[in-house]
Amino acid sequence: MGTNNYTAVVKQDGDWWIGWIEEVQGVNCQESTREELLESLRVTLNEALEFNREDARRIAGSNFEEAFIAA
């Protein structure tokens, strides 16, 4: 599987930087610097994608196929 690109929406709110990944619900973070925020979003996004992948395969059970879809 290739590299996918996602969109981070980030903003400074007082002393904090907060951000979300547009394409994946529930991936949001808060950090004290923009750089830390982007890294936290990357890590959290990867964890969410892996969890979703494992969950989908568990639900599918056995004898399934994967089809790649471009949006």
PDB file with SEQRES, HELIX, SHEET and CRYST1 records, atoms N, CA, C and O in Angstrom:
SEQRES   1 A   71  MET GLY THR ASN ASN TYR THR ALA VAL VAL LYS GLN ASP          
SEQRES   2 A   71  GLY ASP TRP TRP ILE GLY TRP ILE GLU GLU VAL GLN GLY          
SEQRES   3 A   71  VAL ASN CYS GLN GLU SER THR ARG GLU GLU LEU LEU GLU          
SEQRES   4 A   71  SER LEU ARG VAL THR LEU ASN GLU ALA LEU GLU PHE ASN          
SEQRES   5 A   71  ARG GLU ASP ALA ARG ARG ILE ALA GLY SER ASN PHE GLU          
SEQRES   6 A   71  GLU ALA PHE ILE ALA ALA                                      
HELIX    1 AA1 ARG A   34  ALA A   60  1                                  27    
SHEET    1 AA1 3 ALA A   8  ASP A  13  0                                        
SHEET    2 AA1 3 TRP A  16  ILE A  21 -1                                        
SHEET    3 AA1 3 ASN A  28  GLU A  31 -1                                        
CRYST1    1.000    1.000    1.000  90.00  90.00  90.00 P 1           1          
ATOM      1  N   MET A   1       0.846  -1.175   0.000  1.00  0.00           N  
ATOM      2  CA  MET A   1       0.000   0.000   0.000  1.00  0.00           C  
ATOM      3  C   MET A   1       0.892   1.239   0.000  1.00  0.00           C  
ATOM      4  O   MET A   1       1.897   1.279   0.710  1.00  0.00           O  
ATOM      5  N   GLY A   2       0.532   2.248  -0.791  1.00  0.00           N  
ATOM      6  CA  GLY A   2       1.346   3.444  -0.915  1.00  0.00           C  
ATOM      7  C   GLY A   2       1.101   4.435   0.204  1.00  0.00           C  
ATOM      8  O   GLY A   2       0.346   4.183   1.143  1.00  0.00           O  
ATOM      9  N   THR A   3       1.755   5.553   0.072  1.00  0.00           N  
ATOM     10  CA  THR A   3       1.606   6.621   1.047  1.00  0.00           C  
ATOM     11  C   THR A   3       0.339   7.406   0.749  1.00  0.00           C  
ATOM     12  O   THR A   3       0.100   7.814  -0.388  1.00  0.00           O  
ATOM     13  N   ASN A   4      -0.449   7.609   1.759  1.00  0.00           N  
ATOM     14  CA  ASN A   4      -1.662   8.415   1.623  1.00  0.00           C  
ATOM     15  C   ASN A   4      -1.414   9.781   2.227  1.00  0.00           C  
ATOM     16  O   ASN A   4      -0.605   9.930   3.143  1.00  0.00           O  
ATOM     17  N   ASN A   5      -2.110  10.770   1.713  1.00  0.00           N  
ATOM     18  CA  ASN A   5      -2.016  12.118   2.249  1.00  0.00           C  
ATOM     19  C   ASN A   5      -3.316  12.470   2.947  1.00  0.00           C  
ATOM     20  O   ASN A   5      -4.402  12.137   2.473  1.00  0.00           O  
ATOM     21  N   TYR A   6      -3.195  13.135   4.059  1.00  0.00           N  
ATOM     22  CA  TYR A   6      -4.339  13.570   4.848  1.00  0.00           C  
ATOM     23  C   TYR A   6      -4.182  15.049   5.132  1.00  0.00           C  
ATOM     24  O   TYR A   6      -3.082  15.594   5.042  1.00  0.00           O  
ATOM     25  N   THR A   7      -5.280  15.695   5.474  1.00  0.00           N  
ATOM     26  CA  THR A   7      -5.265  17.137   5.723  1.00  0.00           C  
ATOM     27  C   THR A   7      -5.407  17.415   7.208  1.00  0.00           C  
ATOM     28  O   THR A   7      -6.385  17.010   7.838  1.00  0.00           O  
ATOM     29  N   ALA A   8      -4.420  18.111   7.763  1.00  0.00           N  
ATOM     30  CA  ALA A   8      -4.480  18.539   9.157  1.00  0.00           C  
ATOM     31  C   ALA A   8      -4.995  19.976   9.197  1.00  0.00           C  
ATOM     32  O   ALA A   8      -4.482  20.854   8.502  1.00  0.00           O  
ATOM     33  N   VAL A   9      -5.997  20.194  10.006  1.00  0.00           N  
ATOM     34  CA  VAL A   9      -6.495  21.546  10.266  1.00  0.00           C  
ATOM     35  C   VAL A   9      -5.909  21.937  11.613  1.00  0.00           C  
ATOM     36  O   VAL A   9      -6.208  21.303  12.625  1.00  0.00           O  
ATOM     37  N   VAL A  10      -5.082  22.968  11.637  1.00  0.00           N  
ATOM     38  CA  VAL A  10      -4.385  23.337  12.877  1.00  0.00           C  
ATOM     39  C   VAL A  10      -4.606  24.817  13.173  1.00  0.00           C  
ATOM     40  O   VAL A  10      -4.770  25.640  12.273  1.00  0.00           O  
ATOM     41  N   LYS A  11      -4.603  25.122  14.469  1.00  0.00           N  
ATOM     42  CA  LYS A  11      -4.697  26.533  14.857  1.00  0.00           C  
ATOM     43  C   LYS A  11      -4.120  26.699  16.249  1.00  0.00           C  
ATOM     44  O   LYS A  11      -4.086  25.764  17.050  1.00  0.00           O  
ATOM     45  N   GLN A  12      -3.666  27.920  16.514  1.00  0.00           N  
ATOM     46  CA  GLN A  12      -3.177  28.244  17.841  1.00  0.00           C  
ATOM     47  C   GLN A  12      -4.339  28.816  18.634  1.00  0.00           C  
ATOM     48  O   GLN A  12      -5.077  29.678  18.156  1.00  0.00           O  
ATOM     49  N   ASP A  13      -4.487  28.318  19.862  1.00  0.00           N  
ATOM     50  CA  ASP A  13      -5.561  28.767  20.743  1.00  0.00           C  
ATOM     51  C   ASP A  13      -4.919  29.090  22.086  1.00  0.00           C  
ATOM     52  O   ASP A  13      -4.700  28.200  22.908  1.00  0.00           O  
ATOM     53  N   GLY A  14      -4.625  30.350  22.301  1.00  0.00           N  
ATOM     54  CA  GLY A  14      -3.904  30.742  23.512  1.00  0.00           C  
ATOM     55  C   GLY A  14      -2.495  30.181  23.473  1.00  0.00           C  
ATOM     56  O   GLY A  14      -1.759  30.398  22.510  1.00  0.00           O  
ATOM     57  N   ASP A  15      -2.119  29.458  24.524  1.00  0.00           N  
ATOM     58  CA  ASP A  15      -0.779  28.868  24.597  1.00  0.00           C  
ATOM     59  C   ASP A  15      -0.687  27.523  23.901  1.00  0.00           C  
ATOM     60  O   ASP A  15       0.394  26.936  23.856  1.00  0.00           O  
ATOM     61  N   TRP A  16      -1.775  27.018  23.361  1.00  0.00           N  
ATOM     62  CA  TRP A  16      -1.817  25.670  22.794  1.00  0.00           C  
ATOM     63  C   TRP A  16      -2.028  25.683  21.290  1.00  0.00           C  
ATOM     64  O   TRP A  16      -2.623  26.606  20.732  1.00  0.00           O  
ATOM     65  N   TRP A  17      -1.529  24.644  20.655  1.00  0.00           N  
ATOM     66  CA  TRP A  17      -1.839  24.366  19.264  1.00  0.00           C  
ATOM     67  C   TRP A  17      -2.793  23.182  19.262  1.00  0.00           C  
ATOM     68  O   TRP A  17      -2.541  22.171  19.918  1.00  0.00           O  
ATOM     69  N   ILE A  18      -3.888  23.312  18.522  1.00  0.00           N  
ATOM     70  CA  ILE A  18      -4.852  22.224  18.427  1.00  0.00           C  
ATOM     71  C   ILE A  18      -5.060  21.872  16.955  1.00  0.00           C  
ATOM     72  O   ILE A  18      -4.928  22.723  16.075  1.00  0.00           O  
ATOM     73  N   GLY A  19      -5.388  20.606  16.703  1.00  0.00           N  
ATOM     74  CA  GLY A  19      -5.562  20.204  15.315  1.00  0.00           C  
ATOM     75  C   GLY A  19      -6.380  18.938  15.163  1.00  0.00           C  
ATOM     76  O   GLY A  19      -6.547  18.156  16.099  1.00  0.00           O  
ATOM     77  N   TRP A  20      -6.880  18.766  13.958  1.00  0.00           N  
ATOM     78  CA  TRP A  20      -7.713  17.625  13.585  1.00  0.00           C  
ATOM     79  C   TRP A  20      -7.269  17.124  12.227  1.00  0.00           C  
ATOM     80  O   TRP A  20      -6.693  17.874  11.438  1.00  0.00           O  
ATOM     81  N   ILE A  21      -7.535  15.862  11.954  1.00  0.00           N  
ATOM     82  CA  ILE A  21      -7.371  15.315  10.613  1.00  0.00           C  
ATOM     83  C   ILE A  21      -8.754  15.327   9.965  1.00  0.00           C  
ATOM     84  O   ILE A  21      -9.681  14.688  10.463  1.00  0.00           O  
ATOM     85  N   GLU A  22      -8.890  16.047   8.866  1.00  0.00           N  
ATOM     86  CA  GLU A  22     -10.195  16.214   8.215  1.00  0.00           C  
ATOM     87  C   GLU A  22     -10.833  14.883   7.837  1.00  0.00           C  
ATOM     88  O   GLU A  22     -12.031  14.683   8.039  1.00  0.00           O  
ATOM     89  N   GLU A  23     -10.045  13.989   7.296  1.00  0.00           N  
ATOM     90  CA  GLU A  23     -10.590  12.783   6.678  1.00  0.00           C  
ATOM     91  C   GLU A  23     -10.895  11.646   7.642  1.00  0.00           C  
ATOM     92  O   GLU A  23     -11.558  10.682   7.259  1.00  0.00           O  
ATOM     93  N   VAL A  24     -10.429  11.734   8.883  1.00  0.00           N  
ATOM     94  CA  VAL A  24     -10.616  10.623   9.826  1.00  0.00           C  
ATOM     95  C   VAL A  24     -11.206  11.166  11.122  1.00  0.00           C  
ATOM     96  O   VAL A  24     -10.535  11.862  11.885  1.00  0.00           O  
ATOM     97  N   GLN A  25     -12.456  10.840  11.352  1.00  0.00           N  
ATOM     98  CA  GLN A  25     -13.149  11.311  12.549  1.00  0.00           C  
ATOM     99  C   GLN A  25     -12.434  10.813  13.812  1.00  0.00           C  
ATOM    100  O   GLN A  25     -11.996   9.665  13.876  1.00  0.00           O  
ATOM    101  N   GLY A  26     -12.327  11.678  14.793  1.00  0.00           N  
ATOM    102  CA  GLY A  26     -11.764  11.297  16.078  1.00  0.00           C  
ATOM    103  C   GLY A  26     -10.267  11.489  16.206  1.00  0.00           C  
ATOM    104  O   GLY A  26      -9.715  11.298  17.289  1.00  0.00           O  
ATOM    105  N   VAL A  27      -9.594  11.862  15.126  1.00  0.00           N  
ATOM    106  CA  VAL A  27      -8.149  12.105  15.213  1.00  0.00           C  
ATOM    107  C   VAL A  27      -7.947  13.596  15.457  1.00  0.00           C  
ATOM    108  O   VAL A  27      -8.047  14.415  14.543  1.00  0.00           O  
ATOM    109  N   ASN A  28      -7.662  13.923  16.705  1.00  0.00           N  
ATOM    110  CA  ASN A  28      -7.411  15.304  17.091  1.00  0.00           C  
ATOM    111  C   ASN A  28      -6.402  15.319  18.233  1.00  0.00           C  
ATOM    112  O   ASN A  28      -6.315  14.372  19.015  1.00  0.00           O  
ATOM    113  N   CYS A  29      -5.649  16.398  18.316  1.00  0.00           N  
ATOM    114  CA  CYS A  29      -4.587  16.491  19.324  1.00  0.00           C  
ATOM    115  C   CYS A  29      -4.427  17.937  19.778  1.00  0.00           C  
ATOM    116  O   CYS A  29      -4.944  18.870  19.164  1.00  0.00           O  
ATOM    117  N   GLN A  30      -3.694  18.087  20.871  1.00  0.00           N  
ATOM    118  CA  GLN A  30      -3.358  19.399  21.419  1.00  0.00           C  
ATOM    119  C   GLN A  30      -1.924  19.331  21.931  1.00  0.00           C  
ATOM    120  O   GLN A  30      -1.566  18.409  22.663  1.00  0.00           O  
ATOM    121  N   GLU A  31      -1.113  20.297  21.551  1.00  0.00           N  
ATOM    122  CA  GLU A  31       0.293  20.348  21.988  1.00  0.00           C  
ATOM    123  C   GLU A  31       0.713  21.795  22.191  1.00  0.00           C  
ATOM    124  O   GLU A  31       0.000  22.719  21.802  1.00  0.00           O  
ATOM    125  N   SER A  32       1.869  21.982  22.801  1.00  0.00           N  
ATOM    126  CA  SER A  32       2.334  23.336  23.090  1.00  0.00           C  
ATOM    127  C   SER A  32       3.042  24.002  21.911  1.00  0.00           C  
ATOM    128  O   SER A  32       3.201  25.223  21.908  1.00  0.00           O  
ATOM    129  N   THR A  33       3.473  23.225  20.904  1.00  0.00           N  
ATOM    130  CA  THR A  33       4.075  23.819  19.705  1.00  0.00           C  
ATOM    131  C   THR A  33       3.434  23.205  18.461  1.00  0.00           C  
ATOM    132  O   THR A  33       2.872  22.110  18.507  1.00  0.00           O  
ATOM    133  N   ARG A  34       3.531  23.932  17.358  1.00  0.00           N  
ATOM    134  CA  ARG A  34       2.984  23.454  16.089  1.00  0.00           C  
ATOM    135  C   ARG A  34       3.675  22.162  15.657  1.00  0.00           C  
ATOM    136  O   ARG A  34       3.019  21.226  15.199  1.00  0.00           O  
ATOM    137  N   GLU A  35       4.988  22.114  15.803  1.00  0.00           N  
ATOM    138  CA  GLU A  35       5.752  20.929  15.398  1.00  0.00           C  
ATOM    139  C   GLU A  35       5.335  19.701  16.211  1.00  0.00           C  
ATOM    140  O   GLU A  35       5.152  18.618  15.657  1.00  0.00           O  
ATOM    141  N   GLU A  36       5.186  19.877  17.528  1.00  0.00           N  
ATOM    142  CA  GLU A  36       4.728  18.767  18.377  1.00  0.00           C  
ATOM    143  C   GLU A  36       3.316  18.334  17.983  1.00  0.00           C  
ATOM    144  O   GLU A  36       2.997  17.145  17.989  1.00  0.00           O  
ATOM    145  N   LEU A  37       2.483  19.302  17.644  1.00  0.00           N  
ATOM    146  CA  LEU A  37       1.115  18.983  17.236  1.00  0.00           C  
ATOM    147  C   LEU A  37       1.118  18.139  15.968  1.00  0.00           C  
ATOM    148  O   LEU A  37       0.432  17.118  15.907  1.00  0.00           O  
ATOM    149  N   LEU A  38       1.878  18.548  14.957  1.00  0.00           N  
ATOM    150  CA  LEU A  38       1.899  17.789  13.708  1.00  0.00           C  
ATOM    151  C   LEU A  38       2.418  16.371  13.930  1.00  0.00           C  
ATOM    152  O   LEU A  38       1.904  15.428  13.329  1.00  0.00           O  
ATOM    153  N   GLU A  39       3.416  16.209  14.773  1.00  0.00           N  
ATOM    154  CA  GLU A  39       3.925  14.863  15.073  1.00  0.00           C  
ATOM    155  C   GLU A  39       2.875  14.042  15.820  1.00  0.00           C  
ATOM    156  O   GLU A  39       2.684  12.865  15.512  1.00  0.00           O  
ATOM    157  N   SER A  40       2.198  14.639  16.790  1.00  0.00           N  
ATOM    158  CA  SER A  40       1.145  13.928  17.522  1.00  0.00           C  
ATOM    159  C   SER A  40       0.009  13.515  16.596  1.00  0.00           C  
ATOM    160  O   SER A  40      -0.529  12.415  16.714  1.00  0.00           O  
ATOM    161  N   LEU A  41      -0.353  14.408  15.670  1.00  0.00           N  
ATOM    162  CA  LEU A  41      -1.395  14.065  14.704  1.00  0.00           C  
ATOM    163  C   LEU A  41      -0.965  12.898  13.827  1.00  0.00           C  
ATOM    164  O   LEU A  41      -1.767  12.008  13.543  1.00  0.00           O  
ATOM    165  N   ARG A  42       0.304  12.893  13.391  1.00  0.00           N  
ATOM    166  CA  ARG A  42       0.831  11.779  12.577  1.00  0.00           C  
ATOM    167  C   ARG A  42       0.735  10.456  13.328  1.00  0.00           C  
ATOM    168  O   ARG A  42       0.259   9.456  12.791  1.00  0.00           O  
ATOM    169  N   VAL A  43       1.193  10.466  14.575  1.00  0.00           N  
ATOM    170  CA  VAL A  43       1.186   9.246  15.393  1.00  0.00           C  
ATOM    171  C   VAL A  43      -0.252   8.788  15.649  1.00  0.00           C  
ATOM    172  O   VAL A  43      -0.568   7.607  15.503  1.00  0.00           O  
ATOM    173  N   THR A  44      -1.110   9.718  16.028  1.00  0.00           N  
ATOM    174  CA  THR A  44      -2.503   9.375  16.332  1.00  0.00           C  
ATOM    175  C   THR A  44      -3.224   8.879  15.084  1.00  0.00           C  
ATOM    176  O   THR A  44      -4.011   7.936  15.164  1.00  0.00           O  
ATOM    177  N   LEU A  45      -2.970   9.493  13.942  1.00  0.00           N  
ATOM    178  CA  LEU A  45      -3.568   9.055  12.680  1.00  0.00           C  
ATOM    179  C   LEU A  45      -3.137   7.629  12.362  1.00  0.00           C  
ATOM    180  O   LEU A  45      -3.976   6.793  12.027  1.00  0.00           O  
ATOM    181  N   ASN A  46      -1.852   7.340  12.460  1.00  0.00           N  
ATOM    182  CA  ASN A  46      -1.363   5.982  12.176  1.00  0.00           C  
ATOM    183  C   ASN A  46      -1.983   4.957  13.118  1.00  0.00           C  
ATOM    184  O   ASN A  46      -2.343   3.861  12.689  1.00  0.00           O  
ATOM    185  N   GLU A  47      -2.109   5.302  14.391  1.00  0.00           N  
ATOM    186  CA  GLU A  47      -2.739   4.385  15.355  1.00  0.00           C  
ATOM    187  C   GLU A  47      -4.205   4.153  15.012  1.00  0.00           C  
ATOM    188  O   GLU A  47      -4.686   3.022  15.080  1.00  0.00           O  
ATOM    189  N   ALA A  48      -4.924   5.222  14.641  1.00  0.00           N  
ATOM    190  CA  ALA A  48      -6.344   5.095  14.285  1.00  0.00           C  
ATOM    191  C   ALA A  48      -6.519   4.253  13.035  1.00  0.00           C  
ATOM    192  O   ALA A  48      -7.417   3.413  12.977  1.00  0.00           O  
ATOM    193  N   LEU A  49      -5.673   4.465  12.030  1.00  0.00           N  
ATOM    194  CA  LEU A  49      -5.777   3.681  10.797  1.00  0.00           C  
ATOM    195  C   LEU A  49      -5.497   2.208  11.060  1.00  0.00           C  
ATOM    196  O   LEU A  49      -6.194   1.341  10.534  1.00  0.00           O  
ATOM    197  N   GLU A  50      -4.488   1.920  11.864  1.00  0.00           N  
ATOM    198  CA  GLU A  50      -4.171   0.525  12.183  1.00  0.00           C  
ATOM    199  C   GLU A  50      -5.311  -0.124  12.973  1.00  0.00           C  
ATOM    200  O   GLU A  50      -5.675  -1.270  12.708  1.00  0.00           O  
ATOM    201  N   PHE A  51      -5.867   0.598  13.931  1.00  0.00           N  
ATOM    202  CA  PHE A  51      -6.994   0.068  14.698  1.00  0.00           C  
ATOM    203  C   PHE A  51      -8.180  -0.221  13.775  1.00  0.00           C  
ATOM    204  O   PHE A  51      -8.795  -1.284  13.863  1.00  0.00           O  
ATOM    205  N   ASN A  52      -8.499   0.737  12.885  1.00  0.00           N  
ATOM    206  CA  ASN A  52      -9.616   0.549  11.953  1.00  0.00           C  
ATOM    207  C   ASN A  52      -9.363  -0.639  11.026  1.00  0.00           C  
ATOM    208  O   ASN A  52     -10.278  -1.408  10.732  1.00  0.00           O  
ATOM    209  N   ARG A  53      -8.117  -0.786  10.568  1.00  0.00           N  
ATOM    210  CA  ARG A  53      -7.749  -1.902   9.688  1.00  0.00           C  
ATOM    211  C   ARG A  53      -7.960  -3.232  10.398  1.00  0.00           C  
ATOM    212  O   ARG A  53      -8.579  -4.144   9.851  1.00  0.00           O  
ATOM    213  N   GLU A  54      -7.444  -3.339  11.617  1.00  0.00           N  
ATOM    214  CA  GLU A  54      -7.592  -4.573  12.390  1.00  0.00           C  
ATOM    215  C   GLU A  54      -9.062  -4.865  12.694  1.00  0.00           C  
ATOM    216  O   GLU A  54      -9.493  -6.017  12.639  1.00  0.00           O  
ATOM    217  N   ASP A  55      -9.826  -3.823  13.014  1.00  0.00           N  
ATOM    218  CA  ASP A  55     -11.242  -3.989  13.328  1.00  0.00           C  
ATOM    219  C   ASP A  55     -12.018  -4.488  12.107  1.00  0.00           C  
ATOM    220  O   ASP A  55     -12.848  -5.390  12.223  1.00  0.00           O  
ATOM    221  N   ALA A  56     -11.749  -3.904  10.942  1.00  0.00           N  
ATOM    222  CA  ALA A  56     -12.436  -4.327   9.715  1.00  0.00           C  
ATOM    223  C   ALA A  56     -12.115  -5.783   9.382  1.00  0.00           C  
ATOM    224  O   ALA A  56     -13.003  -6.544   9.000  1.00  0.00           O  
ATOM    225  N   ARG A  57     -10.849  -6.169   9.525  1.00  0.00           N  
ATOM    226  CA  ARG A  57     -10.462  -7.560   9.231  1.00  0.00           C  
ATOM    227  C   ARG A  57     -11.074  -8.520  10.233  1.00  0.00           C  
ATOM    228  O   ARG A  57     -11.463  -9.630   9.867  1.00  0.00           O  
ATOM    229  N   ARG A  58     -11.167  -8.113  11.494  1.00  0.00           N  
ATOM    230  CA  ARG A  58     -11.784  -8.961  12.511  1.00  0.00           C  
ATOM    231  C   ARG A  58     -13.260  -9.169  12.202  1.00  0.00           C  
ATOM    232  O   ARG A  58     -13.769 -10.287  12.293  1.00  0.00           O  
ATOM    233  N   ILE A  59     -13.941  -8.097  11.839  1.00  0.00           N  
ATOM    234  CA  ILE A  59     -15.364  -8.180  11.525  1.00  0.00           C  
ATOM    235  C   ILE A  59     -15.596  -9.040  10.278  1.00  0.00           C  
ATOM    236  O   ILE A  59     -16.557  -9.807  10.221  1.00  0.00           O  
ATOM    237  N   ALA A  60     -14.715  -8.911   9.284  1.00  0.00           N  
ATOM    238  CA  ALA A  60     -14.863  -9.669   8.040  1.00  0.00           C  
ATOM    239  C   ALA A  60     -14.668 -11.168   8.269  1.00  0.00           C  
ATOM    240  O   ALA A  60     -15.199 -11.992   7.525  1.00  0.00           O  
ATOM    241  N   GLY A  61     -13.905 -11.509   9.300  1.00  0.00           N  
ATOM    242  CA  GLY A  61     -13.656 -12.930   9.574  1.00  0.00           C  
ATOM    243  C   GLY A  61     -12.641 -13.496   8.601  1.00  0.00           C  
ATOM    244  O   GLY A  61     -11.569 -12.924   8.405  1.00  0.00           O  
ATOM    245  N   SER A  62     -12.984 -14.625   7.992  1.00  0.00           N  
ATOM    246  CA  SER A  62     -12.046 -15.258   7.066  1.00  0.00           C  
ATOM    247  C   SER A  62     -12.599 -15.192   5.645  1.00  0.00           C  
ATOM    248  O   SER A  62     -13.747 -14.804   5.427  1.00  0.00           O  
ATOM    249  N   ASN A  63     -11.777 -15.570   4.701  1.00  0.00           N  
ATOM    250  CA  ASN A  63     -12.173 -15.666   3.298  1.00  0.00           C  
ATOM    251  C   ASN A  63     -12.658 -14.320   2.751  1.00  0.00           C  
ATOM    252  O   ASN A  63     -13.725 -14.241   2.142  1.00  0.00           O  
ATOM    253  N   PHE A  64     -11.876 -13.275   2.971  1.00  0.00           N  
ATOM    254  CA  PHE A  64     -12.216 -11.960   2.432  1.00  0.00           C  
ATOM    255  C   PHE A  64     -11.103 -11.496   1.520  1.00  0.00           C  
ATOM    256  O   PHE A  64     -10.000 -12.042   1.538  1.00  0.00           O  
ATOM    257  N   GLU A  65     -11.394 -10.499   0.732  1.00  0.00           N  
ATOM    258  CA  GLU A  65     -10.378  -9.878  -0.107  1.00  0.00           C  
ATOM    259  C   GLU A  65     -10.329  -8.392   0.182  1.00  0.00           C  
ATOM    260  O   GLU A  65     -11.290  -7.814   0.691  1.00  0.00           O  
ATOM    261  N   GLU A  66      -9.219  -7.788  -0.141  1.00  0.00           N  
ATOM    262  CA  GLU A  66      -9.085  -6.342   0.008  1.00  0.00           C  
ATOM    263  C   GLU A  66      -9.046  -5.725  -1.392  1.00  0.00           C  
ATOM    264  O   GLU A  66      -8.341  -6.223  -2.269  1.00  0.00           O  
ATOM    265  N   ALA A  67      -9.785  -4.667  -1.598  1.00  0.00           N  
ATOM    266  CA  ALA A  67      -9.800  -3.940  -2.858  1.00  0.00           C  
ATOM    267  C   ALA A  67      -9.421  -2.494  -2.558  1.00  0.00           C  
ATOM    268  O   ALA A  67      -9.992  -1.864  -1.667  1.00  0.00           O  
ATOM    269  N   PHE A  68      -8.458  -1.979  -3.305  1.00  0.00           N  
ATOM    270  CA  PHE A  68      -8.020  -0.601  -3.077  1.00  0.00           C  
ATOM    271  C   PHE A  68      -8.861   0.344  -3.923  1.00  0.00           C  
ATOM    272  O   PHE A  68      -9.094   0.095  -5.106  1.00  0.00           O  
ATOM    273  N   ILE A  69      -9.306   1.415  -3.314  1.00  0.00           N  
ATOM    274  CA  ILE A  69     -10.223   2.362  -3.951  1.00  0.00           C  
ATOM    275  C   ILE A  69      -9.623   3.757  -3.872  1.00  0.00           C  
ATOM    276  O   ILE A  69      -9.211   4.208  -2.803  1.00  0.00           O  
ATOM    277  N   ALA A  70      -9.578   4.436  -5.013  1.00  0.00           N  
ATOM    278  CA  ALA A  70      -9.141   5.824  -5.035  1.00  0.00           C  
ATOM    279  C   ALA A  70     -10.373   6.713  -5.007  1.00  0.00           C  
ATOM    280  O   ALA A  70     -11.348   6.470  -5.719  1.00  0.00           O  
ATOM    281  N   ALA A  71     -10.316   7.725  -4.191  1.00  0.00           N  
ATOM    282  CA  ALA A  71     -11.474   8.640  -4.101  1.00  0.00           C  
ATOM    283  C   ALA A  71     -11.290   9.815  -5.023  1.00  0.00           C  
ATOM    284  O   ALA A  71     -12.154  10.690  -5.088  1.00  0.00           O  
TER     285      ALA A  71                                                      
END                                                                             
